[in-house]
């Protein structure tokens, strides 16, 4: 019983950074798409996407 709980906590500790990265990716995606959803000019977004690609 004790061994299984320790492995679960280790798995959770390993998954935390992954979840953090996913949350940051989602926030970045929302930050990019929010201006278009709000109807703001998208010139800055287009410059960012062309610069990234």
Helices and strands as residue ranges (DSSP letters): H 2-38, H 43-52
